[in-house]
């Protein structure tokens, strides 16, 4: 007896209202607006003092339930993907508690009492891991149930760092079930890769410096930009190679025929460079080397040297030492890529495959675990609005986490996917933006509770934070939530 297909039936997005306009930010910081617009985007969102990873997650889940008329009692899996959690004990169950209370407040049934509530953390890949686990749940002991995965994150970087313009925050919830109405997913068709990279991107909670004392860290990342770019490309190539091998695919033919690709997107240029590099690597086989040679000649790169560099990729877990951390791991390929980007073929082979939803993503910034599903959501909604024929076609999702791991996950759009895509409603998610002044942004970034001129409505908020720490009762640091109608 064949099993029913499983996959995605709905997507909902929630972003906080507080917006930083990147052109204004360039005026404040003295950065080149033309460069920031071309490489990064046009804006990003930050949470206010009454908003957290958990309130954003609950807002997205409640919106998903409402928009897709989900029977909450059928939901027996609620997975949270995040790298910004602030509680090292509870996770998804916090969002479940908020959603249950709001549903009861509305006279509806809560989520199932028998609902699994795991949290997944592996940097920006945590949400994809949560999706994979949900799909396995639906194939085994959850065949009669629905699953929800919510990706919720806050990307903050030090002021003055290269990462500052790539900040962002928000949450994306996905409904997964048998006989999906949006896209089916077969994990047997996917590819993955992992390799520990030590210093690419980390968020230590605490550390000792050999003096016996423990030091607390902030939730601000430790990262190395050029090395991170090399890690991104290397993990993309490794995951794609695994997918191609498992399916017996010709990499170049697949790249050419693919209708659309959605990738983890820390900023605008990163996925463009990644997919451009992947295309160049697909030309390494004998049948396509003439095309690769043409790009090399145009870039003034010796073809034999280029092939040698591509065939002998460095082992980046050893590459990332202090003496080499600022070096380009792919200097010749990157030189060819820059020339390839200016060619007539580049739009058709690379950028056109990333067109759908890209304008919205330029306004969202980096959502960490939520970046990939947010782009997928925005792209599907735009495709539905433009009547793009995607039924039965494969789309590639590429998830990525901190240089250490990657997932190449193909999905196939089902017949009638447009009806489910029309309910995503990105316009409502993006509405009500409150543009911050420089002083407001600086204050908010530092955790100030200064008045931002915003009254919450139809959303969860952090009402207060507990402060008791005595023998009879303790709630120090625990957030208390309320749904504001």
Buried (B, 14 or more C-beta within 10 A) or exposed (E): EEEEBBBBBBBBBBBBBBBBBBEBBBEBBEBEBEEBBEBBBBBBBBBBBBBBBBBBBBBBBBBBBBBBEBEBBBBBBBBBBBBBBBBEEBBBBBBBBBBBBBBEEEEBEBBBEEBBBBBBBBBBBBBBBBBBBBBBBBBEEBEEBBBBBBBBBBBBBEBEEEBBBBBBBBBBBBBBBBEBBBBBBBBEBBBBBBBEBBBBBBBEEEEEEEEEEEEEEEEEBEBBBEBBBBBBBBBBBBBBBBBBEBEEBBBBEBBBEBBBBBBBBBBBBBBBBBBBBBBBBBBBEEEBBEBBBBBBEEBEBEBEEBBEBBEEBBEBBEBBEEEEBEEEBBEBBBBBBEBBBEBEEBEEBBBEBBEBBBEBBBBBBBBBBBBBBBBBBBBBBBBBEEEBEBEEBBBBBBBBBBBBBBBBBBBBBBEEBBEBBEBBBBEEBBEEBBEBEEEBBBBBBEEEEEEBEBEBEEBBBBEEEEEEEEEEEEEEEBBEBBBEE
